[in-house]
């Protein structure tokens, strides 16, 4: 549904005039990405649909406040992340933090264990079970770290763009991203530990 050609051709002036054709083009260009982000943030299809709907409704009603200082896509991601976080707060989930290792005085987390995956067969790394563990690990991240990881590593935004979406500094984004990656590495380490000779517990 979405493609780069549609995204590049979006007319901001037409959007701000509430031109329905321009908004239809905006939806076509970004709905898949916004839905995917909502689904990864919330792990629930209905919630992701709600985020998708609310994102474009709010974009339509508030497009005149968009000043064009960032990309339209950055603005949409920001709305989607905020909508996702509001839903998370409403349902008050209990996250299991897999990164409860040793925290340094600088606030960095040292994982409990690190396993070298170099010797694992490729089919193990690409299996459905591995993807399930990764998705479970993503859901275990703190809300802030999950958003940083999804925007940067899954959606492919640059560090600057992801920081703009989350309205934080690039250095803060990098810290969140580092913690998210360490947490996911910890989750995969626990899964792979029994599959590497000499690491089974």
GISULGI-V225746 format. One record per backbone hydrogen bond with DSSP energy under -0.5 kcal/mol. NH is the residue of the N-H (numbers start at 1). CO is the residue of the C=O. If there is no record, write none. Layout:
BEGIN
NH_CO ; NH_CO
END
This chain:
BEGIN
7_3 ; 8_4 ; 9_5 ; 10_7 ; 12_10 ; 15_11 ; 16_12 ; 17_13 ; 18_15 ; 19_14 ; 23_19 ; 24_20 ; 25_21 ; 26_22 ; 27_23 ; 28_24 ; 29_25 ; 30_26 ; 31_27 ; 34_30 ; 35_31 ; 36_32 ; 37_33 ; 38_34 ; 39_35 ; 40_36 ; 41_37 ; 42_38 ; 43_39 ; 48_44 ; 49_45 ; 50_46 ; 51_47 ; 52_48 ; 53_49 ; 54_50 ; 55_51 ; 56_52 ; 57_53 ; 58_54 ; 59_55 ; 60_56 ; 61_57 ; 62_58 ; 63_59 ; 65_62 ; 66_63 ; 67_65 ; 75_71 ; 76_72 ; 77_73 ; 78_74 ; 79_75 ; 80_76 ; 81_77 ; 82_78 ; 83_79 ; 84_80 ; 85_81 ; 86_82 ; 87_83 ; 88_84 ; 89_85 ; 90_86 ; 91_87 ; 92_88 ; 93_88 ; 95_93 ; 97_95 ; 98_96 ; 100_97 ; 101_99 ; 102_110 ; 103_101 ; 104_102 ; 104_108 ; 107_104 ; 110_102 ; 110_108 ; 111_109 ; 117_115 ; 120_117 ; 124_121 ; 125_121 ; 126_122 ; 127_124 ; 131_127 ; 132_128 ; 133_129 ; 134_130 ; 135_131 ; 136_132 ; 137_133 ; 138_134 ; 139_135 ; 140_136 ; 141_137 ; 141_138 ; 146_142 ; 147_143 ; 148_144 ; 149_145 ; 150_146 ; 151_147 ; 152_148 ; 153_149 ; 154_149 ; 154_150 ; 155_150 ; 157_151 ; 162_158 ; 163_159 ; 164_160 ; 165_161 ; 166_162 ; 167_163 ; 168_163 ; 173_169 ; 174_170 ; 175_171 ; 176_172 ; 177_173 ; 178_174 ; 179_175 ; 180_176 ; 181_177 ; 182_178 ; 183_179 ; 184_180 ; 185_181 ; 186_182 ; 187_183 ; 188_184 ; 189_185 ; 190_186 ; 191_187 ; 192_188 ; 193_189 ; 195_192 ; 196_192 ; 196_193 ; 197_195 ; 199_196
END
